[in-house]
Amino acid sequence: MVIAVPLISEVGNSMNHCDDKSEGPTSVSPISSSSPSARPHKIVVVEDDHEMQRLLKEELQEAGYQVTQASNGTEAFVQVEAVKPDVVVSDLLFPGGGLEFIRALRQKYENGRIIVITARSDERTRVEVEQLGVDAFLGKSIRMSELLQTINRLIELTNPQ
């Protein structure tokens, strides 16, 4: 199952403008367990653009997630092994190759939840990524609320209450 989210040109606001929360709903709470001692859900963000990495981390932490970052596939595998994330949010264009990282991640963690965020949102890339078994494919100019809703949906699928 792949969840497709509309590109920003279709919905209005850019992730690069996360601080403008006036358009549409941006308050999306992370899924939480009914247990008071439940751990926060963990996300590994794989992104080589440091500004985008910072924006993602800030917004995801503000939403209540524990966020770990990596700038390439090698770092990402180390973080995934150490953190055991609920969701991996990965770019496709980074040193070491995003497609190769996604392929290797899917082989090692068959049931892991993977969201790809990329500027390469053409049909060929979308098909290739879907064939690798990602759970969601998002164009980079997305609204943060869409990313949070996608993460929440994937966590709900993994941890139904």
N, C-alpha and C positions, 0 to 999 in steps of 0.2 A: 504494500500500500504506500503510495506517495501522496503527500499533501502538497498541493500547489497553492501558493499565496500570490495574489495579484501584485504586479510590479508597481512601484511608486507612481509612475505616470498614469496609472489607472485609479489610484486611490488618494493621492494628494500630498503626503508629507514624507520627507526623506529621513532615513536613519541618521544621516549626517547632520540632521537638525533635530536631534532627540530632545533638546531643551525646549522646543516649541511644543508644548503639550496641549495647546488650545484646540487643535483639530482632532475630533474623534476621541473615542475612549482610549486612554493610555494606561489606565489603572487596571492592571491585570495581576492578580495575586498568584504566587506559585501554589501548586498543589501541596497540601499539608496533610499529614497523618493525624488521625484523631488522638493519637498518643502524645501527651505533653512532652515526652522525652524523645520524640522523633527527630532524626537528624535532618538538616536542610538538604534539599536535593542538590546534587553536584553536577556541574557543567564544566567540560573542558572546551575552551575556545582556541581554535587553531587559525591564526591570522598573522601574516607577516607585516601588514600595514599597522604600525604602532598606534596611530591615531584611531583607526577603526577598532583595534584591539582594546584601547582604553575606553572608547565609547561603549563597546559591548560589555566590558567588565563592569563599568560603573552602573549601567542600566540594569544588568542582570543582578548585581549585588543589591541594588536599590529594591529590586523586586523580591529579594529574600533568598536568592540562590548563592551557593558557595561556588566561586568561579576560580578556575585554574587556567593559565594561559600557556600557549606554545606558539613559536614562530615558524616551525617547520615539522615535517613528519617524524623525524627522529625524536625531537623534544616531545612531540605529541604522544608518541608511543610510551615514552618514559612516564609522562603525566597520567595517561590512561591506566597504565599498570599500577601506579602509586595511588591514584585517587579513586579508581573504579567508579567513573561518573555515571549518572543516570542518562545523560545526553552529551554527545559530542557535537559541537557546532564548528564546522570547518569551511574555510575558503577552499577554492580549487587551485588558485594560482599562487603557489609559494615555493620556496626552495625545497627541493626533494620531490616535488610533484604531488599535487593534491589528489589526482586520480589514483596514483599508485598507493598513496596513503589510505584512501578510502577503500580500495580493493583489499589491501593487507589488513586493515582494521575489520572489515566485514568477514574476512576469512578467519581471523582469530576470535572475534566476538560476534558470532552469528546473530545473537539476539540483541546486540547493543543498538541503542537509538542514535541515529546519525542525521543531522541536518546539514545540508550544504548551502552555503551562502556564497554567491558568485556574481561577478560582473558578466561572466560568460553565460548568458541565459538563452542562447540559441537552441533550436530544437535538437540538433545533433548532440550537443552537450547534455541537454536534459535527458535524452534517451540513453546515452552512455552512462550517466549517473544513476538513472533508474535501474538499469541492468545490473549495476553494482549492488543494488539493494538498499539504497538510502531511504530514509523515512520521509524526508521532506526536501524539496529543492526550491530555494528562494532566490530571487534576484536581489542584488546588493542594495538597491534603492528601496528597501522595504521600510515600513513603519515598525517601530519597536514593539508596538502593541501586537502586531501580527506575529512577530518572532516569539513573544511571550505566550501568546495563545497556542502557537504550534508546539512549543516546549511543554506547556501544560497538557495539551492533548496527548502527546507522546508519553508523558509520565503517567497519565491516567490509563493509557493502554497497557503500560508495563505493570502498574500497581493499582489495579481496580480496587475500589473500596466497597 
